[in-house]
Amino acid sequence: MSGSGRLAGWAVAAVAVPALLAAIGLLWVRAPAPVVPATAAARTTATGAPGSVSPTPGAAGEVGARVAAMLAAHPLLFDGERADLRPATAATADALGALLASAPEATVRLVGHTADLPGPPRRAVELSRERAAAVAERLVAAGVAPSRITVEGAGDADPLAEPEASRRVEVFVGALG
């Protein structure tokens, strides 16, 4: 084979081999599953309605619907084994606090969650409660009366499809009564 023939062969191989490997790789790689938001859109009740904001008649119900929409767009998510607020989570908590401060008839129950953690289950419950408490602190700083806020930790008892989405705080809005 002449020098130019070998060069042409190498040029074809240099283009064809990576293209072939990329095509084979596409057969093995599946598109990642979408991250399920840790909000009202993440789970549904038996009626098919969003599950993280309870239906409440009147003004509190309207606030609950606004909270659900807010959290669908910007969920309250956390990193790994941490309870400190991400910047985006802090911004959402501040906006949530402003909304709830303008609706003094609304109560709020914050339920923290974790993904599967190493160690005793007690640690997952503690971390999930710490996450809910961190959100509660932001709500109080925004003007929501502490007496209107309930904080709970569910641990890893209610995971979502993705660990990232499981590390969340859910918000349930109700009416004072």
C-alpha positions in Angstrom: 0.0 0.0 0.0 1.4 3.4 -0.9 1.9 6.2 1.7 -1.1 8.1 0.6 -3.3 5.0 0.7 -2.2 4.3 4.3 -2.9 7.9 5.2 -6.4 7.7 3.7 -7.0 4.5 5.6 -6.0 6.1 8.9 -8.1 9.1 8.1 -11.2 6.9 7.6 -10.4 5.0 10.7 -9.9 8.2 12.7 -13.4 9.3 11.8 -15.3 6.0 11.6 -14.1 4.3 14.8 -15.1 7.1 17.2 -18.5 7.4 15.4 -19.0 3.7 15.7 -18.1 3.7 19.4 -20.4 6.7 20.1 -23.2 4.8 18.4 -22.6 1.7 20.5 -22.4 3.9 23.6 -25.8 5.3 22.8 -27.3 1.8 22.9 -25.9 1.3 26.4 -26.8 4.7 27.9 -30.4 5.4 28.7 -31.7 8.9 29.2 -31.7 9.7 32.9 -35.0 9.6 34.7 -36.4 13.0 35.4 -35.8 14.3 38.9 -39.1 14.3 40.6 -39.7 17.7 42.3 -40.1 17.6 46.1 -43.3 19.5 46.0 -46.9 19.4 45.3 -46.2 18.0 41.9 -44.1 15.2 43.3 -46.9 13.1 44.9 -50.6 13.0 44.6 -53.4 12.2 47.0 -55.9 9.4 46.4 -58.0 11.9 44.4 -55.1 12.7 42.1 -54.7 16.2 43.5 -51.3 17.5 44.6 -50.3 16.0 47.9 -48.0 18.4 49.6 -50.5 21.2 50.1 -53.7 20.3 51.8 -56.9 21.6 50.3 -58.4 24.3 52.6 -61.4 26.4 51.8 -61.2 30.2 51.8 -58.2 32.4 51.8 -55.9 29.8 53.3 -56.8 27.5 50.4 -55.8 30.2 48.0 -52.5 30.6 49.8 -52.1 26.8 49.7 -52.5 26.8 45.9 -50.0 29.6 45.5 -47.6 27.7 47.8 -48.0 24.6 45.7 -47.3 26.5 42.5 -44.2 28.1 44.1 -42.8 24.8 45.3 -43.5 23.1 42.0 -41.2 25.6 40.4 -38.7 25.8 43.2 -38.6 22.9 45.6 -37.1 23.0 49.0 -34.1 20.6 48.4 -31.0 19.9 50.5 -27.5 18.5 49.9 -26.4 15.0 51.1 -26.3 14.8 54.9 -26.8 18.5 55.5 -29.6 20.6 56.9 -28.2 24.0 55.9 -30.2 25.8 53.1 -28.8 25.9 49.6 -28.9 29.4 48.2 -31.9 28.5 45.9 -33.7 26.8 48.8 -33.1 29.9 51.0 -34.6 32.1 48.3 -37.6 29.9 48.0 -38.1 29.8 51.8 -37.9 33.6 51.9 -40.5 33.9 49.2 -42.6 31.4 51.0 -42.3 33.3 54.2 -43.4 36.6 52.6 -46.4 34.8 51.1 -47.4 33.2 54.4 -46.8 36.4 56.4 -49.4 38.1 54.2 -51.9 35.4 55.1 -52.2 35.4 58.9 -55.1 32.9 58.8 -52.9 30.2 57.3 -51.0 27.6 59.4 -48.1 25.7 57.9 -46.7 22.2 58.7 -43.2 21.5 57.5 -42.2 17.9 57.0 -38.5 17.2 56.4 -37.3 14.1 54.5 -34.0 12.4 53.8 -32.7 9.9 51.3 -31.4 6.6 52.6 -28.7 7.4 55.2 -26.0 5.2 56.7 -26.4 4.7 60.4 -29.4 4.3 62.7 -32.9 5.4 61.5 -32.9 7.8 64.4 -30.3 9.9 62.5 -32.5 10.2 59.4 -35.4 11.4 61.5 -33.2 14.0 63.3 -31.7 15.3 60.0 -35.1 15.5 58.4 -36.4 17.5 61.4 -33.4 19.8 61.2 -34.2 20.5 57.6 -37.8 21.4 58.4 -36.5 23.6 61.3 -34.1 25.4 59.0 -37.0 26.3 56.7 -39.1 27.3 59.7 -36.4 29.7 60.9 -36.5 31.5 57.5 -40.3 31.7 57.7 -40.1 33.3 61.1 -37.5 35.7 59.9 -39.9 36.7 57.1 -42.6 37.5 59.6 -44.6 34.3 60.1 -45.6 33.8 63.7 -43.9 30.7 65.2 -47.2 29.6 66.7 -48.5 29.0 63.1 -45.6 26.7 62.2 -45.3 23.0 63.0 -42.1 21.1 62.3 -41.8 17.3 61.7 -39.2 14.9 60.6 -40.2 11.9 58.5 -36.7 10.5 58.0 -36.3 8.3 55.0 -39.8 6.8 55.4 -41.3 8.4 52.3 -38.6 8.4 49.6 -39.1 9.6 46.0 -37.7 8.1 42.9 -34.4 10.1 43.0 -32.3 10.6 46.2 -31.9 14.3 45.3 -35.7 14.7 45.3 -36.0 12.8 48.6 -33.8 15.3 50.5 -36.7 17.8 50.8 -39.1 19.7 53.0 -42.8 19.4 52.2 -45.2 22.2 53.0 -48.8 21.7 54.1 -51.0 24.8 54.4 -54.1 24.8 56.6 -56.4 27.3 58.3 -56.3 28.5 61.9 -59.1 26.9 63.7 
